[in-house]
Amino acid sequence: MFITKKAINRRSMLKGLGAALSLPLLDSMIPAFAEASSAPVRLAWFYLPNGIDMRNWTPPAEGPLPAELPNILAPFASVRDDVTVISNLTANWGRPLQVGAGDHGRALAAYMTGVEVYRTAGADLKLTTSADQIAARANGHLTTLPSLEIGLEEARQTGNCDNGYSCAYTYNVSWKTETQPLPPISDPKNLFERLFGSDVAESPAAHARRLAMRESILDQVMGDTHKLEATLGPSDRRKLDEYLTSVREIEIQVDKASKSTTVIDPGMDKPFGVPQEYADYFRLMTDMLIVAFKADITRISTFMIGREGSTRAYPEIGVADGHHPLTHHMGNMDMLEKVRQINVHHATAMAAFIKKMKETKEGDSNLLDNSLIVYGSGLSDGNVHTHDQLPTLLCGRGQGYIVPGRHHIYQRETPVANLFATMLDRVGVRPEHVGDSTGELAGLTSLS
């Protein structure tokens, strides 16, 4: 470690005309002889739409994960010791109860809020603050962005999307208040500018001029970069170079994607923009999330792989049918096989992201070890719309808080909100309850 008498402020930025770029965690940001655990813990939730083929998800027994993981989880083999499979969690308020149809609207809306979803197709929405926003309300002031909402489908906010439930319920997993959803950013260019774009002081004319000239953000901050490099040790110079290179590569990907004229054949509500293929789209957006975590732009994120009821097709893997219609397979083995293929396709992309998090060094540790990331859904069986025994994978250790590499089976009807309460406790946020939580998950943490 490079020892310095005066540590660089963690929130330092490189600045140029109309641009500000946060710095990653450098050795010289850690005061001399401070512990490497000064890195923050990140929380993230990745939401899977339309449920899972649970026959190919659940490990056969409780305890250490088997050498051969179930088919859908097989892509996580290289990070088996960094993930935890959790069984028997329930999102009770996704169920019909006395209301009836509308499971997709309720599944997403109730997943991170844990409350009854008020049935309306109008503007009189009613939920509660979601788990991520409970964390953001308490700790969001510590970062540039209190939280970051990302998605792979453009979010509709009005209209009837599922049997009298507003589209706001089926397109938003994050809720700031009981009436205010936080729409996910689905355009890579918008996400890039949200993270690395012009600061608030830039005039509209200067912003337009910068876009018109297509100037690189890094080109604008290189003056600050050269000044900073002169004060850094060899290790920090290498880290800064790696960080700036990753931002440059993302910028090139976004620029390349924006120039594409490819239009996907209908099979979804609206043709997706670019990148065309799911894996490329997911990788681009998660690459930006990694940089956001690494630079401490935010510590809290939600990521919607798709909205509930998503009809996206995956022709790149030979599945031309829409995802949601396939989940209503009625036992048709051909349709079930296509659902499995989609589930594996999603898991493969997620596993690559988790591996990249692990490979991203941070002090004496890595981003994955300093994170708790949920990969799951508010539906299990998409065919009959069941909201119990939910597919739930927890990735990371939260700096030793979680002991991963295991399969935990809890009592049936354990609220999924109990997992979220456990995660919030790790970052020092302890509300009286999180939705319908009844406590934290016993046996999951190193403190249990």
C-alpha positions as CSV (number, residue, x, y, z in Angstrom):
1,M,0.0,0.0,0.0
2,F,1.2,3.5,-0.8
3,I,1.5,5.3,2.6
4,T,0.7,9.0,2.6
5,K,0.5,11.6,5.4
6,K,-2.7,13.0,3.8
7,A,-5.3,10.7,2.3
8,I,-7.2,11.7,-0.8
9,N,-10.9,12.3,-0.1
10,R,-13.0,9.4,-1.2
11,R,-15.4,11.7,-2.9
12,S,-12.8,13.5,-5.0
13,M,-13.5,14.0,-8.6
14,L,-11.8,14.7,-11.9
15,K,-13.3,17.8,-13.5
16,G,-13.3,19.3,-16.9
17,L,-15.5,21.7,-18.8
18,G,-19.0,20.4,-18.2
19,A,-17.9,17.0,-16.9
20,A,-17.2,15.5,-13.5
21,L,-15.9,11.9,-13.0
22,S,-15.8,10.2,-9.6
23,L,-12.6,8.4,-8.6
24,P,-12.4,4.7,-7.7
25,L,-11.1,3.6,-4.3
26,L,-7.3,4.3,-4.3
27,D,-4.8,3.2,-1.7
28,S,-4.1,6.8,-1.0
29,M,-7.7,7.4,-0.1
30,I,-7.2,5.1,2.9
31,P,-5.4,6.9,5.7
32,A,-2.0,5.3,6.8
33,F,-2.5,2.1,8.6
34,A,-6.3,2.1,8.3
35,E,-8.0,-1.2,7.7
36,A,-9.0,-2.3,4.2
37,S,-12.6,-2.7,5.4
38,S,-13.0,1.0,5.0
39,A,-14.6,0.2,1.6
40,P,-18.4,0.5,1.7
41,V,-20.9,-2.4,1.4
42,R,-23.1,-2.2,-1.7
43,L,-26.6,-3.5,-1.9
44,A,-28.3,-4.5,-5.2
45,W,-31.4,-6.3,-6.3
46,F,-31.8,-8.0,-9.7
47,Y,-35.4,-8.8,-10.6
48,L,-36.3,-11.7,-12.8
49,P,-39.7,-11.5,-14.6
50,N,-42.2,-14.3,-15.1
51,G,-40.9,-16.7,-12.6
52,I,-38.5,-19.6,-13.1
53,D,-38.5,-23.3,-14.0
54,M,-38.0,-24.4,-10.4
55,R,-37.4,-28.0,-11.4
56,N,-34.0,-26.9,-12.7
57,W,-33.3,-24.3,-10.0
58,T,-33.5,-25.8,-6.5
59,P,-30.5,-27.8,-5.1
60,P,-31.5,-31.3,-3.9
61,A,-30.6,-30.8,-0.2
62,E,-29.8,-28.2,2.4
63,G,-26.2,-27.5,3.3
64,P,-23.1,-26.9,1.1
65,L,-23.9,-26.4,-2.5
66,P,-23.3,-29.6,-4.6
67,A,-20.4,-29.9,-7.0
68,E,-22.9,-30.1,-9.8
69,L,-25.4,-27.3,-9.5
70,P,-29.0,-27.5,-10.9
71,N,-29.1,-26.7,-14.6
72,I,-30.3,-23.1,-14.3
73,L,-27.7,-22.3,-11.6
74,A,-24.9,-24.2,-13.4
75,P,-23.5,-20.9,-14.9
76,F,-22.6,-19.9,-11.3
77,A,-20.2,-22.9,-10.9
78,S,-17.1,-20.7,-11.1
79,V,-18.4,-18.5,-8.2
80,R,-20.2,-21.3,-6.3
81,D,-18.4,-20.4,-3.1
82,D,-19.6,-16.8,-3.4
83,V,-23.4,-17.4,-3.7
84,T,-26.1,-18.6,-1.4
85,V,-29.3,-20.3,-2.5
86,I,-32.3,-19.5,-0.3
87,S,-35.5,-21.6,-0.5
88,N,-39.1,-21.2,0.8
89,L,-39.3,-17.4,0.8
90,T,-42.7,-15.9,0.1
91,A,-44.1,-12.6,-1.3
92,N,-47.6,-13.0,0.2
93,W,-49.0,-9.7,-1.1
94,G,-48.4,-10.9,-4.7
95,R,-51.2,-13.5,-4.2
96,P,-54.8,-13.0,-5.4
97,L,-56.1,-13.2,-1.8
98,Q,-59.6,-11.6,-2.1
99,V,-58.7,-9.6,-5.2
100,G,-58.4,-12.1,-8.1
101,A,-56.4,-11.7,-11.3
102,G,-53.5,-9.4,-11.7
103,D,-50.6,-11.5,-10.4
104,H,-47.9,-9.9,-12.6
105,G,-48.8,-6.4,-11.4
106,R,-48.8,-7.5,-7.8
107,A,-45.7,-9.8,-8.1
108,L,-43.3,-6.9,-8.9
109,A,-45.0,-4.2,-6.9
110,A,-45.2,-6.3,-3.7
111,Y,-41.7,-7.9,-4.0
112,M,-39.6,-5.1,-2.4
113,T,-42.4,-3.3,-0.6
114,G,-44.0,-6.2,1.2
115,V,-47.4,-4.6,1.3
116,E,-50.8,-4.9,-0.3
117,V,-50.9,-3.5,-3.8
118,Y,-53.8,-1.0,-4.2
119,R,-55.7,-2.0,-7.3
120,T,-56.0,1.0,-9.7
121,A,-55.2,1.8,-13.3
122,G,-55.2,5.5,-12.5
123,A,-52.9,7.9,-10.8
124,D,-54.1,7.0,-7.2
125,L,-51.2,4.6,-6.7
126,K,-50.6,3.2,-3.2
127,L,-47.7,1.0,-2.0
128,T,-44.9,1.9,0.5
129,T,-41.2,2.6,0.4
130,S,-39.3,-0.3,-1.0
131,A,-36.3,-1.9,0.8
132,D,-33.7,-0.3,-1.4
133,Q,-35.2,3.2,-0.8
134,I,-35.3,2.5,3.0
135,A,-31.5,2.1,2.7
136,A,-31.2,5.1,0.4
137,R,-33.1,7.3,2.8
138,A,-30.7,6.4,5.6
139,N,-27.4,6.2,3.7
140,G,-27.9,7.8,0.3
141,H,-26.4,11.1,1.4
142,L,-23.0,9.4,1.5
143,T,-22.8,9.1,-2.3
144,T,-23.3,11.3,-5.4
145,L,-26.5,9.3,-6.2
146,P,-28.5,8.0,-3.3
147,S,-29.6,5.0,-5.5
148,L,-29.5,3.9,-9.0
149,E,-32.4,2.2,-10.9
150,I,-31.6,0.3,-14.1
151,G,-33.8,-1.8,-16.4
152,L,-33.8,-3.5,-19.7
153,E,-37.3,-2.3,-20.8
154,E,-38.5,1.2,-21.1
155,A,-40.9,1.9,-18.1
156,R,-44.5,2.8,-18.8
157,Q,-46.1,4.7,-15.9
158,T,-49.7,5.0,-17.0
159,G,-52.5,2.8,-18.2
160,N,-53.9,-0.6,-17.3
161,C,-51.2,-3.3,-17.7
162,D,-52.7,-6.2,-15.8
163,N,-56.3,-6.7,-14.9
164,G,-56.9,-3.2,-13.5
165,Y,-53.4,-2.7,-12.1
166,S,-51.5,0.3,-13.3
167,C,-48.5,-0.1,-15.6
168,A,-46.6,1.7,-12.8
169,Y,-46.9,-1.5,-10.8
170,T,-45.5,-3.8,-13.5
171,Y,-42.6,-1.6,-14.6
172,N,-41.2,-0.4,-11.3
173,V,-39.6,-2.4,-8.5
174,S,-38.3,0.6,-6.6
175,W,-40.6,3.0,-4.7
176,K,-39.5,6.1,-3.0
177,T,-42.8,6.7,-1.3
178,E,-46.2,5.0,-1.4
179,T,-47.2,7.0,-4.4
180,Q,-43.8,7.6,-6.2
181,P,-42.1,4.9,-8.2
182,L,-38.6,5.4,-9.4
183,P,-38.5,4.4,-13.1
184,P,-35.5,2.4,-14.2
185,I,-33.1,3.8,-16.7
186,S,-33.1,1.6,-19.8
187,D,-31.3,3.7,-22.4
188,P,-27.5,3.1,-22.2
189,K,-26.7,6.7,-23.2
190,N,-29.0,8.1,-20.5
191,L,-27.3,5.8,-17.9
192,F,-23.9,6.8,-19.0
193,E,-24.7,10.5,-18.7
194,R,-26.4,10.0,-15.4
195,L,-23.1,8.5,-14.0
196,F,-20.4,10.3,-16.0
197,G,-22.1,13.2,-17.7
198,S,-22.1,16.9,-17.2
199,D,-22.5,18.3,-13.8
200,V,-25.5,20.4,-12.7
201,A,-23.6,23.7,-13.3
202,E,-23.3,23.1,-17.0
203,S,-25.6,25.4,-19.1
204,P,-28.0,23.8,-21.6
205,A,-26.1,25.4,-24.4
206,A,-22.8,24.0,-23.3
207,H,-24.4,20.6,-22.8
208,A,-25.9,20.6,-26.3
209,R,-22.5,21.8,-27.7
210,R,-20.7,18.9,-26.0
211,L,-23.1,16.3,-27.3
212,A,-23.0,17.8,-30.8
213,M,-19.2,17.6,-30.8
214,R,-19.4,14.1,-29.3
215,E,-16.5,14.9,-27.1
216,S,-15.3,12.2,-24.8
217,I,-15.9,12.8,-21.1
218,L,-12.4,11.5,-20.5
219,D,-10.9,14.0,-22.9
220,Q,-12.5,16.8,-20.8
221,V,-11.0,15.6,-17.5
222,M,-7.5,14.7,-18.7
223,G,-6.0,17.9,-17.3
224,D,-7.1,17.0,-13.8
225,T,-6.0,13.4,-14.4
226,H,-2.4,14.4,-15.2
227,K,-2.2,16.5,-12.1
228,L,-3.5,13.7,-9.9
229,E,-1.2,11.1,-11.4
230,A,1.8,13.1,-10.4
231,T,0.8,12.7,-6.7
232,L,0.1,9.0,-6.8
233,G,2.2,5.9,-6.1
234,P,2.6,3.1,-8.7
235,S,-0.3,1.0,-7.4
236,D,-2.7,4.0,-7.5
237,R,-1.6,5.0,-11.0
238,R,-2.3,1.5,-12.2
239,K,-5.8,1.5,-10.6
240,L,-6.6,4.9,-12.0
241,D,-5.5,3.8,-15.5
242,E,-7.6,0.7,-15.2
243,Y,-10.6,2.7,-14.1
244,L,-10.3,5.3,-16.8
245,T,-9.9,2.6,-19.4
246,S,-13.1,0.9,-18.3
247,V,-15.0,4.1,-18.6
248,R,-13.5,4.7,-22.0
249,E,-14.5,1.2,-23.1
250,I,-18.0,1.8,-21.9
251,E,-18.2,5.1,-23.7
252,I,-17.2,3.4,-26.9
253,Q,-19.8,0.7,-26.5
254,V,-22.5,3.2,-25.8
255,D,-21.5,5.2,-28.9
256,K,-21.4,2.1,-31.1
257,A,-24.8,1.0,-29.8
258,S,-26.4,4.4,-30.5
259,K,-25.3,4.3,-34.1
260,S,-26.9,0.9,-34.8
261,T,-30.0,0.9,-37.0
262,T,-30.9,-2.7,-36.2
263,V,-34.6,-3.2,-35.2
264,I,-35.7,-6.4,-33.5
265,D,-38.6,-8.2,-35.1
266,P,-41.9,-7.6,-33.1
267,G,-42.5,-10.1,-30.3
268,M,-42.5,-7.6,-27.6
269,D,-44.6,-4.5,-26.7
270,K,-42.1,-2.2,-28.3
271,P,-38.9,-2.9,-30.3
272,F,-35.9,-2.8,-28.1
273,G,-33.2,-0.3,-28.9
274,V,-29.6,-1.3,-29.0
275,P,-27.7,-3.4,-28.2
276,Q,-29.9,-5.9,-30.0
277,E,-29.0,-9.0,-28.1
278,Y,-29.9,-9.5,-24.4
279,A,-26.4,-10.5,-23.3
280,D,-24.8,-7.5,-24.9
281,Y,-27.4,-5.2,-23.4
282,F,-27.1,-6.7,-19.9
283,R,-23.3,-6.6,-20.1
284,L,-23.2,-2.9,-21.1
285,M,-25.6,-1.8,-18.3
286,T,-23.9,-3.9,-15.6
287,D,-20.4,-2.7,-16.7
288,M,-21.7,0.8,-15.9
289,L,-23.1,-0.4,-12.6
290,I,-19.7,-1.9,-11.6
291,V,-18.0,1.5,-12.3
292,A,-20.7,3.3,-10.3
293,F,-20.0,1.0,-7.4
294,K,-16.2,1.2,-7.8
295,A,-16.2,5.0,-7.9
296,D,-18.7,5.1,-5.0
297,I,-21.2,7.1,-7.1
298,T,-23.9,4.9,-5.5
299,R,-24.0,2.0,-3.1
300,I,-27.6,1.0,-3.7
301,S,-29.1,-0.3,-6.9
302,T,-32.0,-2.1,-8.4
303,F,-31.8,-3.8,-11.8
304,M,-34.9,-5.0,-13.7
305,I,-34.0,-7.7,-16.1
306,G,-37.5,-7.2,-17.5
307,R,-40.9,-6.1,-16.4
308,E,-43.5,-8.6,-15.1
309,G,-45.4,-10.0,-18.1
310,S,-42.4,-9.3,-20.4
311,T,-42.9,-10.7,-23.9
312,R,-39.3,-10.3,-25.0
313,A,-38.1,-13.0,-27.4
314,Y,-34.6,-14.4,-27.5
315,P,-33.9,-15.3,-31.2
316,E,-30.1,-15.3,-30.5
317,I,-30.6,-18.6,-28.5
318,G,-33.3,-19.9,-30.9
319,V,-36.3,-18.8,-28.8
320,A,-38.5,-16.7,-31.1
321,D,-41.6,-16.9,-28.8
322,G,-42.3,-14.2,-26.2
323,H,-41.1,-15.0,-22.6
324,H,-44.4,-14.5,-20.8
325,P,-46.6,-16.6,-23.2
326,L,-44.1,-19.4,-22.9
327,T,-44.4,-19.5,-19.1
328,H,-48.1,-20.3,-19.5
329,H,-47.0,-23.7,-20.9
330,M,-49.9,-25.8,-19.4
331,G,-47.4,-28.7,-19.2
332,N,-46.3,-28.5,-22.8
333,M,-42.7,-29.9,-22.8
334,D,-41.6,-27.9,-25.8
335,M,-42.6,-24.6,-24.1
336,L,-41.1,-25.7,-20.8
337,E,-37.8,-26.3,-22.6
338,K,-37.8,-22.8,-24.1
339,V,-38.5,-21.3,-20.6
340,R,-35.5,-23.3,-19.3
341,Q,-33.4,-21.9,-22.1
342,I,-34.4,-18.4,-21.3
343,N,-33.7,-18.9,-17.6
344,V,-30.2,-20.3,-18.3
345,H,-29.6,-17.4,-20.7
346,H,-30.4,-14.9,-17.9
347,A,-28.3,-16.8,-15.4
348,T,-25.3,-17.0,-17.7
349,A,-25.3,-13.2,-18.1
350,M,-25.8,-12.7,-14.3
351,A,-23.0,-15.2,-13.5
352,A,-20.6,-13.3,-15.8
353,F,-21.4,-10.1,-13.9
354,I,-20.9,-11.7,-10.5
355,K,-17.5,-13.0,-11.7
356,K,-16.5,-9.6,-13.0
357,M,-17.5,-8.1,-9.6
358,K,-15.2,-10.7,-7.9
359,E,-12.4,-9.8,-10.3
360,T,-12.7,-6.1,-9.6
361,K,-10.1,-5.4,-6.8
362,E,-10.9,-3.0,-4.1
363,G,-8.1,-2.5,-1.5
364,D,-7.2,-5.9,-0.2
365,S,-10.6,-7.3,-1.2
366,N,-12.9,-7.1,-4.2
367,L,-16.3,-5.6,-5.1
368,L,-18.2,-8.8,-4.7
369,D,-16.9,-9.5,-1.2
370,N,-18.0,-5.9,-0.4
371,S,-21.5,-6.4,-1.7
372,L,-24.8,-8.2,-1.1
373,I,-26.7,-8.8,-4.4
374,V,-30.1,-10.5,-4.7
375,Y,-31.0,-12.3,-7.9
376,G,-34.7,-13.4,-7.7
377,S,-38.3,-13.0,-8.5
378,G,-41.7,-12.4,-7.0
379,L,-43.1,-15.4,-8.9
380,S,-41.9,-19.0,-8.8
381,D,-44.2,-20.9,-11.1
382,G,-45.2,-18.5,-13.9
383,N,-47.7,-21.0,-15.3
384,V,-50.1,-20.9,-12.3
385,H,-48.7,-17.7,-10.7
386,T,-47.4,-18.9,-7.4
387,H,-45.7,-16.4,-5.0
388,D,-44.1,-18.8,-2.5
389,Q,-41.0,-20.9,-2.7
390,L,-39.5,-18.0,-4.6
391,P,-36.2,-18.4,-6.6
392,T,-33.7,-16.5,-4.6
393,L,-29.9,-16.3,-5.0
394,L,-27.8,-14.1,-2.7
395,C,-24.4,-13.2,-4.1
396,G,-21.5,-11.8,-2.1
397,R,-20.4,-11.7,1.5
398,G,-21.1,-8.2,2.7
399,Q,-17.5,-8.1,4.1
400,G,-17.8,-11.4,5.9
401,Y,-21.4,-10.9,7.1
402,I,-22.7,-13.8,4.9
403,V,-21.2,-17.3,4.8
404,P,-21.9,-18.2,1.2
405,G,-21.6,-21.5,-0.7
406,R,-24.7,-23.0,0.9
407,H,-28.3,-23.8,0.4
408,H,-30.6,-22.6,3.2
409,I,-34.1,-23.9,3.4
410,Y,-36.4,-21.9,5.7
411,Q,-39.9,-22.6,7.0
412,R,-42.6,-22.3,4.4
413,E,-44.2,-18.8,4.2
414,T,-41.1,-17.0,5.5
415,P,-41.4,-13.4,4.1
416,V,-38.9,-12.5,1.4
417,A,-38.8,-9.2,3.2
418,N,-36.9,-11.0,6.0
419,L,-33.9,-11.3,3.6
420,F,-34.1,-7.6,2.8
421,A,-34.2,-6.7,6.5
422,T,-31.1,-8.8,7.0
423,M,-29.3,-7.0,4.1
424,L,-30.3,-3.6,5.5
425,D,-29.0,-4.6,8.9
426,R,-25.6,-5.1,7.4
427,V,-25.4,-1.4,6.3
428,G,-26.6,-0.2,9.7
429,V,-30.2,0.4,8.7
430,R,-32.7,-1.1,11.1
431,P,-36.3,0.0,10.6
432,E,-39.0,-1.5,12.8
433,H,-40.0,-3.6,9.8
434,V,-39.5,-3.9,6.0
435,G,-43.0,-4.4,4.6
436,D,-44.3,-7.6,6.1
437,S,-41.0,-8.8,7.5
438,T,-41.1,-10.7,10.8
439,G,-37.4,-10.5,11.6
440,E,-34.1,-11.4,10.0
441,L,-33.1,-14.7,8.4
442,A,-31.6,-16.9,11.1
443,G,-28.5,-18.9,10.2
444,L,-27.7,-16.8,7.1
445,T,-25.0,-14.5,8.6
446,S,-21.7,-15.2,10.4
447,L,-23.3,-13.6,13.5
448,S,-26.2,-16.1,13.6
